[in-house]
Amino acid sequence: MLPTQCPSCQEQLNVTCLKCAHCGTEVHGVYDLPLLARLTEADQQFVLRFVKSSGSLKEMATQMKLSYPTVRNLLNEIIQKINDDEK
């Protein structure tokens, strides 16, 4: 899992270098992590499961052995995190 928070102060980390594994070219700068990469690993797994189930919360609830309202609440929490992050 890609670290997204500073281990010292817990602030958001930025990408400062990208390197081509093939030729070794490096690109330096300060770049924000993509929005989905800033979510927790559990939230990322939920989003992947959501996409794989074609957005069916009913199917996800069955797969996860959770109630539909619980799965809906999990999705709402992720939506809130995304909305908060975009502000």
A tleap script that builds the chain and sets N, CA, C and O, in Angstrom:
source leaprc.protein.ff14SB
mol = sequence {
  NMET LEU PRO THR GLN CYS PRO SER CYS GLN
  GLU GLN LEU ASN VAL THR CYS LEU LYS CYS
  ALA HIE CYS GLY THR GLU VAL HIE GLY VAL
  TYR ASP LEU PRO LEU LEU ALA ARG LEU THR
  GLU ALA ASP GLN GLN PHE VAL LEU ARG PHE
  VAL LYS SER SER GLY SER LEU LYS GLU MET
  ALA THR GLN MET LYS LEU SER TYR PRO THR
  VAL ARG ASN LEU LEU ASN GLU ILE ILE GLN
  LYS ILE ASN ASP ASP GLU CLYS
}
set mol.1.N position { 0.844 -1.180 0.000 }
set mol.1.CA position { 0.000 0.000 0.000 }
set mol.1.C position { 0.884 1.236 0.000 }
set mol.1.O position { 1.845 1.325 0.765 }
set mol.2.N position { 0.566 2.154 -0.832 }
set mol.2.CA position { 1.282 3.414 -0.946 }
set mol.2.C position { 1.014 4.272 0.288 }
set mol.2.O position { -0.146 4.515 0.621 }
set mol.3.N position { 2.063 4.738 0.976 }
set mol.3.CA position { 1.813 5.616 2.121 }
set mol.3.C position { 1.241 6.948 1.644 }
set mol.3.O position { 1.678 7.488 0.627 }
set mol.4.N position { 0.274 7.468 2.373 }
set mol.4.CA position { -0.363 8.721 1.973 }
set mol.4.C position { -0.256 9.797 3.041 }
set mol.4.O position { -0.530 10.966 2.772 }
set mol.5.N position { 0.146 9.408 4.265 }
set mol.5.CA position { 0.275 10.374 5.348 }
set mol.5.C position { 1.683 10.338 5.912 }
set mol.5.O position { 2.308 9.279 5.975 }
set mol.6.N position { 2.177 11.488 6.318 }
set mol.6.CA position { 3.499 11.606 6.923 }
set mol.6.C position { 3.518 10.836 8.243 }
set mol.6.O position { 2.634 11.030 9.078 }
set mol.7.N position { 4.505 9.970 8.444 }
set mol.7.CA position { 4.566 9.228 9.711 }
set mol.7.C position { 4.893 10.119 10.909 }
set mol.7.O position { 4.650 9.722 12.048 }
set mol.8.N position { 5.433 11.301 10.679 }
set mol.8.CA position { 5.772 12.199 11.785 }
set mol.8.C position { 4.614 13.095 12.204 }
set mol.8.O position { 4.279 13.182 13.385 }
set mol.9.N position { 4.004 13.764 11.216 }
set mol.9.CA position { 2.975 14.761 11.564 }
set mol.9.C position { 1.576 14.416 11.048 }
set mol.9.O position { 0.624 15.143 11.333 }
set mol.10.N position { 1.434 13.326 10.297 }
set mol.10.CA position { 0.153 12.849 9.767 }
set mol.10.C position { -0.431 13.715 8.650 }
set mol.10.O position { -1.579 13.511 8.253 }
set mol.11.N position { 0.339 14.677 8.139 }
set mol.11.CA position { -0.134 15.478 7.011 }
set mol.11.C position { -0.075 14.661 5.725 }
set mol.11.O position { 0.623 13.649 5.649 }
set mol.12.N position { -0.818 15.113 4.717 }
set mol.12.CA position { -0.871 14.442 3.412 }
set mol.12.C position { 0.494 14.486 2.727 }
set mol.12.O position { 1.117 15.543 2.641 }
set mol.13.N position { 0.952 13.335 2.243 }
set mol.13.CA position { 2.192 13.273 1.473 }
set mol.13.C position { 1.919 13.666 0.026 }
set mol.13.O position { 0.801 13.517 -0.466 }
set mol.14.N position { 2.945 14.167 -0.648 }
set mol.14.CA position { 2.888 14.468 -2.076 }
set mol.14.C position { 3.923 13.617 -2.792 }
set mol.14.O position { 4.907 13.184 -2.192 }
set mol.15.N position { 3.699 13.385 -4.054 }
set mol.15.CA position { 4.667 12.692 -4.894 }
set mol.15.C position { 5.675 13.736 -5.363 }
set mol.15.O position { 5.290 14.815 -5.813 }
set mol.16.N position { 6.979 13.413 -5.257 }
set mol.16.CA position { 7.994 14.373 -5.705 }
set mol.16.C position { 8.864 13.826 -6.821 }
set mol.16.O position { 9.611 14.582 -7.442 }
set mol.17.N position { 8.784 12.521 -7.090 }
set mol.17.CA position { 9.602 11.941 -8.150 }
set mol.17.C position { 8.897 10.737 -8.753 }
set mol.17.O position { 8.354 9.896 -8.037 }
set mol.18.N position { 8.914 10.668 -10.059 }
set mol.18.CA position { 8.428 9.508 -10.797 }
set mol.18.C position { 9.583 9.012 -11.648 }
set mol.18.O position { 10.319 9.807 -12.234 }
set mol.19.N position { 9.741 7.683 -11.717 }
set mol.19.CA position { 10.878 7.118 -12.436 }
set mol.19.C position { 10.415 6.000 -13.358 }
set mol.19.O position { 9.634 5.134 -12.962 }
set mol.20.N position { 10.907 6.029 -14.594 }
set mol.20.CA position { 10.618 4.973 -15.553 }
set mol.20.C position { 11.487 3.765 -15.219 }
set mol.20.O position { 12.713 3.868 -15.185 }
set mol.21.N position { 10.857 2.628 -14.973 }
set mol.21.CA position { 11.600 1.416 -14.653 }
set mol.21.C position { 12.370 0.895 -15.864 }
set mol.21.O position { 13.339 0.152 -15.708 }
set mol.22.N position { 11.950 1.276 -17.063 }
set mol.22.CA position { 12.587 0.790 -18.286 }
set mol.22.C position { 13.878 1.544 -18.609 }
set mol.22.O position { 14.923 0.923 -18.800 }
set mol.23.N position { 13.816 2.871 -18.670 }
set mol.23.CA position { 14.986 3.643 -19.108 }
set mol.23.C position { 15.639 4.479 -18.010 }
set mol.23.O position { 16.717 5.039 -18.209 }
set mol.24.N position { 14.985 4.563 -16.850 }
set mol.24.CA position { 15.570 5.307 -15.745 }
set mol.24.C position { 15.283 6.794 -15.739 }
set mol.24.O position { 15.756 7.501 -14.849 }
set mol.25.N position { 14.526 7.291 -16.698 }
set mol.25.CA position { 14.184 8.707 -16.722 }
set mol.25.C position { 13.406 9.058 -15.450 }
set mol.25.O position { 12.511 8.324 -15.032 }
set mol.26.N position { 13.765 10.193 -14.846 }
set mol.26.CA position { 13.078 10.651 -13.651 }
set mol.26.C position { 12.424 12.003 -13.906 }
set mol.26.O position { 12.981 12.857 -14.596 }
set mol.27.N position { 11.250 12.181 -13.348 }
set mol.27.CA position { 10.523 13.444 -13.418 }
set mol.27.C position { 10.355 13.917 -11.980 }
set mol.27.O position { 9.820 13.196 -11.138 }
set mol.28.N position { 10.818 15.141 -11.705 }
set mol.28.CA position { 10.737 15.686 -10.355 }
set mol.28.C position { 9.775 16.867 -10.313 }
set mol.28.O position { 9.677 17.630 -11.274 }
set mol.29.N position { 9.086 17.010 -9.228 }
set mol.29.CA position { 8.147 18.099 -8.998 }
set mol.29.C position { 7.384 17.791 -7.727 }
set mol.29.O position { 7.747 16.878 -6.987 }
set mol.30.N position { 6.348 18.533 -7.474 }
set mol.30.CA position { 5.478 18.259 -6.328 }
set mol.30.C position { 4.074 18.046 -6.880 }
set mol.30.O position { 3.456 18.958 -7.428 }
set mol.31.N position { 3.592 16.826 -6.723 }
set mol.31.CA position { 2.296 16.435 -7.285 }
set mol.31.C position { 1.421 15.864 -6.183 }
set mol.31.O position { 1.899 15.127 -5.321 }
set mol.32.N position { 0.148 16.203 -6.211 }
set mol.32.CA position { -0.806 15.606 -5.283 }
set mol.32.C position { -1.051 14.157 -5.677 }
set mol.32.O position { -0.982 13.799 -6.853 }
set mol.33.N position { -1.337 13.333 -4.683 }
set mol.33.CA position { -1.756 11.961 -4.967 }
set mol.33.C position { -3.147 12.008 -5.599 }
set mol.33.O position { -3.934 12.902 -5.286 }
set mol.34.N position { -3.461 11.061 -6.482 }
set mol.34.CA position { -4.823 11.013 -7.030 }
set mol.34.C position { -5.836 10.834 -5.900 }
set mol.34.O position { -5.528 10.238 -4.868 }
set mol.35.N position { -7.021 11.345 -6.100 }
set mol.35.CA position { -8.067 11.322 -5.086 }
set mol.35.C position { -8.291 9.931 -4.501 }
set mol.35.O position { -8.339 9.778 -3.281 }
set mol.36.N position { -8.426 8.926 -5.343 }
set mol.36.CA position { -8.696 7.580 -4.842 }
set mol.36.C position { -7.513 7.013 -4.059 }
set mol.36.O position { -7.709 6.198 -3.157 }
set mol.37.N position { -6.304 7.423 -4.385 }
set mol.37.CA position { -5.126 6.952 -3.648 }
set mol.37.C position { -5.072 7.546 -2.245 }
set mol.37.O position { -4.381 7.019 -1.373 }
set mol.38.N position { -5.787 8.627 -2.026 }
set mol.38.CA position { -5.808 9.257 -0.706 }
set mol.38.C position { -6.799 8.594 0.235 }
set mol.38.O position { -6.799 8.881 1.432 }
set mol.39.N position { -7.645 7.708 -0.287 }
set mol.39.CA position { -8.566 6.960 0.565 }
set mol.39.C position { -7.807 5.867 1.301 }
set mol.39.O position { -6.732 5.452 0.868 }
set mol.40.N position { -8.362 5.403 2.407 }
set mol.40.CA position { -7.744 4.289 3.127 }
set mol.40.C position { -7.794 3.034 2.259 }
set mol.40.O position { -8.554 2.963 1.293 }
set mol.41.N position { -6.978 2.054 2.615 }
set mol.41.CA position { -6.979 0.803 1.853 }
set mol.41.C position { -8.359 0.150 1.888 }
set mol.41.O position { -8.824 -0.375 0.876 }
set mol.42.N position { -9.013 0.180 3.046 }
set mol.42.CA position { -10.352 -0.410 3.168 }
set mol.42.C position { -11.346 0.312 2.256 }
set mol.42.O position { -12.180 -0.325 1.612 }
set mol.43.N position { -11.253 1.640 2.205 }
set mol.43.CA position { -12.152 2.404 1.337 }
set mol.43.C position { -11.870 2.116 -0.134 }
set mol.43.O position { -12.799 2.024 -0.937 }
set mol.44.N position { -10.598 1.975 -0.491 }
set mol.44.CA position { -10.247 1.634 -1.873 }
set mol.44.C position { -10.807 0.264 -2.246 }
set mol.44.O position { -11.314 0.078 -3.352 }
set mol.45.N position { -10.715 -0.688 -1.329 }
set mol.45.CA position { -11.258 -2.025 -1.593 }
set mol.45.C position { -12.775 -1.962 -1.772 }
set mol.45.O position { -13.331 -2.655 -2.623 }
set mol.46.N position { -13.436 -1.138 -0.978 }
set mol.46.CA position { -14.880 -0.969 -1.113 }
set mol.46.C position { -15.221 -0.412 -2.492 }
set mol.46.O position { -16.138 -0.899 -3.152 }
set mol.47.N position { -14.478 0.613 -2.927 }
set mol.47.CA position { -14.724 1.225 -4.241 }
set mol.47.C position { -14.517 0.187 -5.348 }
set mol.47.O position { -15.313 0.118 -6.285 }
set mol.48.N position { -13.459 -0.616 -5.248 }
set mol.48.CA position { -13.222 -1.670 -6.247 }
set mol.48.C position { -14.375 -2.662 -6.272 }
set mol.48.O position { -14.850 -3.046 -7.341 }
set mol.49.N position { -14.818 -3.071 -5.106 }
set mol.49.CA position { -15.939 -4.017 -5.023 }
set mol.49.C position { -17.201 -3.386 -5.613 }
set mol.49.O position { -17.982 -4.061 -6.284 }
set mol.50.N position { -17.396 -2.104 -5.364 }
set mol.50.CA position { -18.549 -1.372 -5.897 }
set mol.50.C position { -18.533 -1.385 -7.428 }
set mol.50.O position { -19.551 -1.644 -8.070 }
set mol.51.N position { -17.369 -1.103 -7.995 }
set mol.51.CA position { -17.240 -1.088 -9.463 }
set mol.51.C position { -17.457 -2.488 -10.025 }
set mol.51.O position { -18.180 -2.656 -11.007 }
set mol.52.N position { -16.833 -3.497 -9.408 }
set mol.52.CA position { -16.964 -4.876 -9.896 }
set mol.52.C position { -18.401 -5.388 -9.814 }
set mol.52.O position { -18.793 -6.261 -10.588 }
set mol.53.N position { -19.182 -4.850 -8.885 }
set mol.53.CA position { -20.577 -5.277 -8.775 }
set mol.53.C position { -21.501 -4.365 -9.584 }
set mol.53.O position { -22.718 -4.378 -9.397 }
set mol.54.N position { -20.917 -3.583 -10.476 }
set mol.54.CA position { -21.667 -2.646 -11.329 }
set mol.54.C position { -22.512 -1.677 -10.512 }
set mol.54.O position { -23.590 -1.263 -10.939 }
set mol.55.N position { -22.018 -1.326 -9.348 }
set mol.55.CA position { -22.710 -0.355 -8.512 }
set mol.55.C position { -23.914 -0.896 -7.764 }
set mol.55.O position { -24.728 -0.127 -7.252 }
set mol.56.N position { -24.033 -2.215 -7.698 }
set mol.56.CA position { -25.175 -2.810 -7.005 }
set mol.56.C position { -24.861 -2.972 -5.514 }
set mol.56.O position { -24.111 -3.863 -5.117 }
set mol.57.N position { -25.446 -2.099 -4.706 }
set mol.57.CA position { -25.249 -2.212 -3.262 }
set mol.57.C position { -25.907 -3.470 -2.714 }
set mol.57.O position { -25.444 -4.044 -1.729 }
set mol.58.N position { -26.982 -3.889 -3.353 }
set mol.58.CA position { -27.662 -5.119 -2.927 }
set mol.58.C position { -26.722 -6.308 -3.107 }
set mol.58.O position { -26.611 -7.150 -2.217 }
set mol.59.N position { -26.049 -6.379 -4.247 }
set mol.59.CA position { -25.097 -7.460 -4.502 }
set mol.59.C position { -23.925 -7.381 -3.526 }
set mol.59.O position { -23.469 -8.402 -3.012 }
set mol.60.N position { -23.446 -6.176 -3.275 }
set mol.60.CA position { -22.338 -6.002 -2.334 }
set mol.60.C position { -22.735 -6.450 -0.934 }
set mol.60.O position { -21.952 -7.104 -0.245 }
set mol.61.N position { -23.933 -6.106 -0.515 }
set mol.61.CA position { -24.411 -6.508 0.809 }
set mol.61.C position { -24.411 -8.025 0.943 }
set mol.61.O position { -24.021 -8.566 1.978 }
set mol.62.N position { -24.849 -8.701 -0.106 }
set mol.62.CA position { -24.850 -10.161 -0.098 }
set mol.62.C position { -23.424 -10.702 -0.021 }
set mol.62.O position { -23.143 -11.592 0.781 }
set mol.63.N position { -22.532 -10.177 -0.844 }
set mol.63.CA position { -21.138 -10.638 -0.857 }
set mol.63.C position { -20.441 -10.377 0.474 }
set mol.63.O position { -19.664 -11.207 0.947 }
set mol.64.N position { -20.719 -9.228 1.074 }
set mol.64.CA position { -20.039 -8.822 2.296 }
set mol.64.C position { -20.730 -9.354 3.553 }
set mol.64.O position { -20.235 -9.187 4.668 }
set mol.65.N position { -21.881 -9.995 3.351 }
set mol.65.CA position { -22.679 -10.510 4.464 }
set mol.65.C position { -23.036 -9.395 5.456 }
set mol.65.O position { -22.933 -9.552 6.672 }
set mol.66.N position { -23.458 -8.268 4.880 }
set mol.66.CA position { -23.899 -7.112 5.644 }
set mol.66.C position { -25.281 -6.707 5.169 }
set mol.66.O position { -25.718 -7.115 4.093 }
set mol.67.N position { -25.967 -5.909 5.964 }
set mol.67.CA position { -27.280 -5.431 5.538 }
set mol.67.C position { -27.105 -4.335 4.487 }
set mol.67.O position { -26.071 -3.670 4.424 }
set mol.68.N position { -28.122 -4.168 3.682 }
set mol.68.CA position { -28.091 -3.114 2.668 }
set mol.68.C position { -27.848 -1.743 3.304 }
set mol.68.O position { -27.007 -0.990 2.813 }
set mol.69.N position { -28.571 -1.393 4.399 }
set mol.69.CA position { -28.329 -0.078 5.006 }
set mol.69.C position { -26.883 0.111 5.488 }
set mol.69.O position { -26.349 1.218 5.417 }
set mol.70.N position { -26.260 -0.941 5.968 }
set mol.70.CA position { -24.870 -0.845 6.410 }
set mol.70.C position { -23.955 -0.544 5.233 }
set mol.70.O position { -23.073 0.309 5.332 }
set mol.71.N position { -24.159 -1.236 4.124 }
set mol.71.CA position { -23.342 -1.006 2.929 }
set mol.71.C position { -23.600 0.402 2.394 }
set mol.71.O position { -22.670 1.082 1.958 }
set mol.72.N position { -24.842 0.835 2.425 }
set mol.72.CA position { -25.184 2.191 1.980 }
set mol.72.C position { -24.470 3.234 2.846 }
set mol.72.O position { -23.970 4.238 2.339 }
set mol.73.N position { -24.431 2.983 4.161 }
set mol.73.CA position { -23.741 3.893 5.077 }
set mol.73.C position { -22.244 3.931 4.795 }
set mol.73.O position { -21.628 4.994 4.863 }
set mol.74.N position { -21.656 2.783 4.481 }
set mol.74.CA position { -20.234 2.747 4.136 }
set mol.74.C position { -19.960 3.585 2.892 }
set mol.74.O position { -18.987 4.338 2.840 }
set mol.75.N position { -20.825 3.448 1.898 }
set mol.75.CA position { -20.681 4.246 0.681 }
set mol.75.C position { -20.838 5.732 0.988 }
set mol.75.O position { -20.074 6.556 0.485 }
set mol.76.N position { -21.823 6.074 1.809 }
set mol.76.CA position { -22.035 7.474 2.174 }
set mol.76.C position { -20.813 8.063 2.877 }
set mol.76.O position { -20.469 9.223 2.655 }
set mol.77.N position { -20.159 7.269 3.722 }
set mol.77.CA position { -18.960 7.734 4.421 }
set mol.77.C position { -17.831 8.022 3.426 }
set mol.77.O position { -17.112 9.010 3.568 }
set mol.78.N position { -17.682 7.162 2.429 }
set mol.78.CA position { -16.644 7.381 1.409 }
set mol.78.C position { -16.977 8.618 0.583 }
set mol.78.O position { -16.092 9.417 0.278 }
set mol.79.N position { -18.231 8.777 0.225 }
set mol.79.CA position { -18.648 9.967 -0.517 }
set mol.79.C position { -18.345 11.223 0.296 }
set mol.79.O position { -17.877 12.217 -0.259 }
set mol.80.N position { -18.602 11.191 1.586 }
set mol.80.CA position { -18.325 12.347 2.446 }
set mol.80.C position { -16.820 12.642 2.489 }
set mol.80.O position { -16.417 13.804 2.432 }
set mol.81.N position { -15.991 11.601 2.588 }
set mol.81.CA position { -14.531 11.788 2.589 }
set mol.81.C position { -14.076 12.428 1.280 }
set mol.81.O position { -13.226 13.317 1.284 }
set mol.82.N position { -14.636 11.981 0.174 }
set mol.82.CA position { -14.267 12.540 -1.131 }
set mol.82.C position { -14.700 14.003 -1.214 }
set mol.82.O position { -13.935 14.859 -1.658 }
set mol.83.N position { -15.921 14.279 -0.786 }
set mol.83.CA position { -16.410 15.666 -0.805 }
set mol.83.C position { -15.561 16.563 0.086 }
set mol.83.O position { -15.235 17.686 -0.300 }
set mol.84.N position { -15.200 16.082 1.271 }
set mol.84.CA position { -14.362 16.864 2.185 }
set mol.84.C position { -12.985 17.117 1.581 }
set mol.84.O position { -12.422 18.201 1.739 }
set mol.85.N position { -12.442 16.113 0.887 }
set mol.85.CA position { -11.114 16.223 0.309 }
set mol.85.C position { -11.085 17.222 -0.851 }
set mol.85.O position { -10.056 17.851 -1.098 }
set mol.86.N position { -12.184 17.370 -1.550 }
set mol.86.CA position { -12.246 18.251 -2.707 }
set mol.86.C position { -12.414 19.721 -2.313 }
set mol.86.O position { -12.285 20.607 -3.158 }
set mol.87.N position { -12.696 19.979 -1.051 }
set mol.87.CA position { -12.901 21.375 -0.605 }
set mol.87.C position { -11.582 22.093 -0.435 }
set mol.87.O position { -11.562 23.268 -0.067 }
savepdb mol mol.pdb
quit
